[in-house]
């Protein structure tokens, strides 16, 4: 049967406290964690709850995390690592706005999975996305950003090349991105407007809502 709300809350609370897998650890450490912790727990869950029941419960658990508005923790990343270990189809799942930390996604295909606004700190994945039209590096060389043909702005940590944020603007295509001299604003353009996004130059914060829109142009910017 399905887990009671109280049991689901306890499970999320546990999963939120610790990263079951350190995605950026040395390869032998990560493989050991994957085998001894992730795979072991995945096998126990498959026997006790069943893969079909777990798959059916994931959207509700993700909504519960979003509703709780938890700003820190590892629950979403742990859930995704467990799903992948159990070979449960993750396509179409909505992780937007969640802390998707320590997920190991290298070589994984995640069709139609929504990662918009997700905290991707220490997440490892294979970058496969649409055409890159523009790249910018901030003056402190702590962040670099790319504007894509899918209307996304992707931001990475410059030092370790790990993703920091994915911002979806109003643009159909982001042709140009540029950091302000102090690194606190990122500008993007396409649809007769310039969009400004608030950025922490240390890479700890990226505003997920539009900071300011400059309009008035009658042709593409």
PyMOL commands that set and color helices and strands:
alter all, ss='L'
color gray80, all
select helices_A, chain A and resi 5-17+27-48+51-68+75-85
alter helices_A, ss='H'
color red, helices_A
select strands_A, chain A and resi 104-105+124-125+132-137+143-148+152-157+163-168+176-179+185-189+194-198+212-214
alter strands_A, ss='S'
color yellow, strands_A
deselect
rebuild
show_as cartoon
